[in-house]
Amino acid sequence: MARKDYIPSNDLELINWGDNAYLYSQGNCERWGVPVPTGAALLQFSNFKSAVVRCSLPTRSKVDTVVKNELKAAVVKDLRTYVQGYVARNPLVTTQDREMMNLPLRDTTPTAVSIPLGQADAEIDYIGRLQLRLRMNHIDNTPIDPKANYGFRIYFGVYAPADTPPATGKELRESRFTRRKTEIFIFQPEDAGKTVYFCIRYENSKGEA
C-alpha cells in the first residue's frame, strides 16, 4: 500500500498546511536548534498563494495556471526540504510539535526480533599466502528464519603447534560480524605455520546468537 504524503496535493489545503508549517517553525526553530525558513522560500510561498487566487478568477488564463503549477512544485520542494532536513529526524521536535504541524508521528514501539534459527558453516578457500576466504552456508535440515538470521558472527583464533587447540567456539579469542556470504581473512607473517580455527553462528540485529 502506498504511503500517504504528509504534504497535501490540493492547492487550498497546501496553503493552509504550509502557512501553519512555516508559522509554527518560525516560532519554534530556536528551541529546535535549526534555522528559520529562508526569506526566498517564504516569498515563493506568498507568490504561490497569489497565483492560486488568480487561478480562481473568471479572467484566469492558461499562463496563470502554468505559473501557479510551477510555483506549487517549487513550494512543495521548499517545504519538504525544510521538514526533512530540520524537523523530521530532529530529536528536539516533540510528538506535540508533529501533531501541531500535521506531520507523521514516530512509531516508538520496538520491533520484535526473533532469536536466530538453524546452523551455519563455511567452506574455506586458500586464495594466497596467509589469506583465507570463507564462504558461509546454511546447514541443510536445520531451521531457518531469514528475518532473524541477520548476519554471521565468525569466531576465530590462531594457535601455534604447541598451543592447546580450542575444544569449543567459546574458547576462540576474536570475532567478526558480517552480513556477507563471503569473508576474507588476511593473517600476519608471524602466523605462518600456525592453525586457525573458526566457529560460525547466526546473529539477529540485536546481536543475539
N, C-alpha and C positions, 0 to 999 in steps of 0.2 A: 504494500500500500504506500502511495506517495506521501511524503511528509508535507503537511500544510505549511506554506510560507508565513512567517510572522508579519511580513510587510504586506498590507492589503493591496489588492490589484485595482480596486475601484478608486476612481480619482478622488471623490469626496471623502471616502474612508481613509485614503492615503493622506490627504491633507489633515484630517483630524488626528490620525496616528502620528504623523510627522511633527505637527505642532506640539503635541504632548511630549514626544520623544526629545525634541530639541529643548523645549522649555524645562522639562524635568532634568535633562542632562546639564543645562546651564546652572541650575540651582544646586546640583549635587556633585559636579565634576571635581570640586576641591576636596570633598570628602572621599571621593573615589581615587584621587591622585592622578587624574587624567586631564588633558587639555580641553578647553571649551570647544564646541563645534566652530569651525572656521567661518569667517565672515563671508567667504566665497560660497560656502555651502548654504548658509542662511539666505544669501541674496538669490542663489539659484532656486531655492525653495520658494521664496517670495515671488519670483518670476513665474514659477510653475503655477502657483495659486492664481496669479493674474491671468495666465493663459487658460486655465480651466474656466474662469469667469467669461472670458472672451468666447470660448467654445460653447458656452451655454446660451449665447445671444443669437437671435434670428439672423443677424448680419455676419455670422461666422463664415469663414472661407476654408477651403482645403488647406491653404497655407497655415491658417491658425491651428488646425488640427495637427498638421505635421510638426509645427513648432512645439505645441503642447506635448506631443508624444516624445519628442526628443528631450524636452526638459524633464518629463516624467522619468525617462530612463536614467538621466543624469542624477536626478533627485534620489531615486531608489538606490543607485550605486553609492551616493554620498552617505545615505542613511545606513546602508548595510556595512560600508567601510567603517563608519564610526562605531556602530553597535558591535560588530565582530572584533574590531581592533581594541576597543576600550571598555566595553561593557560585558559582553557575553561571558568571558572567562575571567573576569576580574573578581578576585575573592572578596573585595570590599563592597561589591554590589550585592545587596541582600535580597532575600526572596520577596520582601515587600517592594523593593525597588523594581524588581522584574514584573511584579503584578501591576504596579503603577504605570509601567511602560508597555504593558501588554506583550511581554516577551515570554518565550517558553521557559517554564520552570525547570530547574535542575532535578534530575532523579537522584535522590540521595540514598535510595535503597541499594545496599550492596548486592552485587550479582553473586548468586550461589555458584561455587566452584566445586566440582566433584573431585574425589580422590582419583588419581590416575589408575588405569586398569591395564593388566597384561604385563608382558615382559619384553625387553628389548635386548638385542645383542648386536655384534658388529663383525664384519669381515675386515681383515687387516691387509692392506697393500703396502709393500715396501717400494716407495717411489723415489728413493735416493738415499745417499749416505746420511744416517741419523735422522731420516724422515719417514714417517708412517702416515698412512691415510686410513681413517676408519669410515666404513660405510654402515650406518646404522640400519637395522632391520627390526621388524616386529616378529616375535617368535610365534610361529603358527600354533593354532589350537590354544592360544591364551586369549582372555578377553581383551577388548579394545574399545576405547572411547575417544574419538578424535578431538572432542571439545575439551576433555580433561587432560589428555596427553599433549600438553602444550609444547614440550620440548624434551631434550635428553640431558640428564646430568651424568657426565663422564668422570668417574673417579679414576685416578691413575697414580702410579708411583714407580720410580726407577730403583732397582735393587741390584747391588753388587753381588757377585757369586758367593761371597762369604756371608751375606745378609740372610736372615731367616725370611723366607718368602711369606707373603700375606696369606692367611687362611680364609679370610672373607674380604669383601669390598670395603667394609667399615675400617679396615686397617690401612687402606691406601691414604697417602699423605696429602694429595692435592685433588682438586676437582675443577671441572669446567662445564658451563652450561651452554647449550647451543640449540637452536631451532632448525638447524640444517640437518640434512640426512648424511652429509659427509663432513668430516673434520680432519684437518691436517695437524700433526704434531711434529715439531722440529726440536731435536734434542741437542745438548751441548757436546763438544768434543770429549769432555771428561766422562760422558755417559757411554762411550763406545765400550762394547764388551759386557754391558750390564743388561738386565732383563727388565722390560716394562710390563706392568700388569694393569689391566683395565677392568672396570666394573661399570655397567651402563644401566641406568634406571630412567623411567619416565618421570617427569615432573609436571605439575599443573602450574598455572600462572601465579599461584601463591607460594610456590617453592616446595610444595608437599610432594613427596615421592611415593 
